[in-house]
Amino acid sequence: MSANEAASSPSRDALAGLDWSGAHRAGIQMRFGDIDAMGHLNNAVYVQYLETARVELMRDLGVPDHEDRSVIARLELDYRREVRWGQAVVVESLVERLGRTSWAVVSRVLADEQPCAYARTVQVRVDAAMQPEALPSSLRAALTSLLVAQGVTG
């Protein structure tokens, strides 16, 4: 891994040091088919769990499914420990940055309340022609309620 790649990764130490107490929490229903031949959660399933949490977050912010015109422009995922069948899985999410047309969300996947993965997604609001458009003020205000405090501890 180059220095540039390391600098732009989700930095598990930095994300682990965030205050997650105000994070949005989405409980995930694990399915038996989510487990691979090694007996743990398949790596690709983490992305599905993050998407489920993203949809739940937007709904909880008052954005109806038919009005959620956000697309994922970037996803970074850092695995910390395995998730095994039967563990209670929750995805916590905070807004890291708000731009004019986009925002970054940091998330952590917990199994039995233990961090198992950290992620960062960049989402872009698009119009009907799939071109970036400014965030509506109501969405900006809702996302601001989950904005990470500027200081990182730990």
PEDAFEN-V174430 format. One record per residue. N is the residue number from 1. RES is the residue in one letter. D_LAST is the distance of its C-alpha to the last C-alpha in Angstrom with 1 decimal. Layout:
# PEDAFEN-V174430
n=N res=RES d_last=D_LAST
n=N res=RES d_last=D_LAST
This chain:
# PEDAFEN-V174430
n=1 res=M d_last=23.8
n=2 res=S d_last=24.2
n=3 res=A d_last=21.7
n=4 res=N d_last=22.4
n=5 res=E d_last=21.8
n=6 res=A d_last=18.5
n=7 res=A d_last=17.5
n=8 res=S d_last=18.7
n=9 res=S d_last=17.4
n=10 res=P d_last=15.1
n=11 res=S d_last=12.3
n=12 res=R d_last=11.1
n=13 res=D d_last=7.7
n=14 res=A d_last=7.4
n=15 res=L d_last=9.3
n=16 res=A d_last=7.7
n=17 res=G d_last=4.6
n=18 res=L d_last=7.7
n=19 res=D d_last=9.7
n=20 res=W d_last=12.5
n=21 res=S d_last=14.7
n=22 res=G d_last=17.0
n=23 res=A d_last=17.4
n=24 res=H d_last=20.9
n=25 res=R d_last=21.7
n=26 res=A d_last=24.6
n=27 res=G d_last=26.1
n=28 res=I d_last=27.6
n=29 res=Q d_last=30.9
n=30 res=M d_last=30.8
n=31 res=R d_last=34.2
n=32 res=F d_last=35.7
n=33 res=G d_last=36.4
n=34 res=D d_last=32.6
n=35 res=I d_last=32.5
n=36 res=D d_last=33.7
n=37 res=A d_last=35.8
n=38 res=M d_last=32.9
n=39 res=G d_last=32.3
n=40 res=H d_last=29.0
n=41 res=L d_last=28.1
n=42 res=N d_last=29.6
n=43 res=N d_last=27.2
n=44 res=A d_last=29.2
n=45 res=V d_last=28.9
n=46 res=Y d_last=25.2
n=47 res=V d_last=26.4
n=48 res=Q d_last=29.0
n=49 res=Y d_last=26.5
n=50 res=L d_last=24.4
n=51 res=E d_last=27.8
n=52 res=T d_last=28.8
n=53 res=A d_last=25.6
n=54 res=R d_last=26.2
n=55 res=V d_last=29.8
n=56 res=E d_last=28.9
n=57 res=L d_last=26.4
n=58 res=M d_last=29.1
n=59 res=R d_last=31.6
n=60 res=D d_last=29.5
n=61 res=L d_last=29.1
n=62 res=G d_last=32.9
n=63 res=V d_last=33.7
n=64 res=P d_last=36.7
n=65 res=D d_last=36.7
n=66 res=H d_last=39.6
n=67 res=E d_last=37.8
n=68 res=D d_last=34.6
n=69 res=R d_last=35.3
n=70 res=S d_last=31.9
n=71 res=V d_last=31.6
n=72 res=I d_last=28.8
n=73 res=A d_last=28.8
n=74 res=R d_last=25.8
n=75 res=L d_last=23.8
n=76 res=E d_last=21.1
n=77 res=L d_last=20.2
n=78 res=D d_last=17.9
n=79 res=Y d_last=19.1
n=80 res=R d_last=17.0
n=81 res=R d_last=19.6
n=82 res=E d_last=23.0
n=83 res=V d_last=24.3
n=84 res=R d_last=27.6
n=85 res=W d_last=30.6
n=86 res=G d_last=30.5
n=87 res=Q d_last=26.8
n=88 res=A d_last=25.8
n=89 res=V d_last=24.1
n=90 res=V d_last=22.2
n=91 res=V d_last=20.8
n=92 res=E d_last=18.3
n=93 res=S d_last=18.4
n=94 res=L d_last=17.1
n=95 res=V d_last=18.8
n=96 res=E d_last=16.8
n=97 res=R d_last=19.8
n=98 res=L d_last=23.4
n=99 res=G d_last=26.2
n=100 res=R d_last=29.9
n=101 res=T d_last=30.8
n=102 res=S d_last=27.5
n=103 res=W d_last=24.1
n=104 res=A d_last=21.0
n=105 res=V d_last=19.5
n=106 res=V d_last=16.4
n=107 res=S d_last=17.0
n=108 res=R d_last=16.1
n=109 res=V d_last=18.9
n=110 res=L d_last=18.7
n=111 res=A d_last=21.4
n=112 res=D d_last=22.0
n=113 res=E d_last=18.6
n=114 res=Q d_last=16.8
n=115 res=P d_last=15.1
n=116 res=C d_last=17.7
n=117 res=A d_last=17.4
n=118 res=Y d_last=15.5
n=119 res=A d_last=17.9
n=120 res=R d_last=18.5
n=121 res=T d_last=22.0
n=122 res=V d_last=24.0
n=123 res=Q d_last=26.8
n=124 res=V d_last=29.9
n=125 res=R d_last=32.4
n=126 res=V d_last=35.9
n=127 res=D d_last=39.5
n=128 res=A d_last=42.4
n=129 res=A d_last=43.0
n=130 res=M d_last=39.4
n=131 res=Q d_last=38.7
n=132 res=P d_last=35.5
n=133 res=E d_last=36.0
n=134 res=A d_last=34.2
n=135 res=L d_last=32.1
n=136 res=P d_last=34.2
n=137 res=S d_last=33.1
n=138 res=S d_last=32.9
n=139 res=L d_last=30.5
n=140 res=R d_last=28.4
n=141 res=A d_last=28.2
n=142 res=A d_last=27.3
n=143 res=L d_last=24.5
n=144 res=T d_last=23.2
n=145 res=S d_last=22.7
n=146 res=L d_last=19.9
n=147 res=L d_last=18.3
n=148 res=V d_last=14.5
n=149 res=A d_last=13.4
n=150 res=Q d_last=13.3
n=151 res=G d_last=10.0
n=152 res=V d_last=6.8
n=153 res=T d_last=3.8
n=154 res=G d_last=0.0
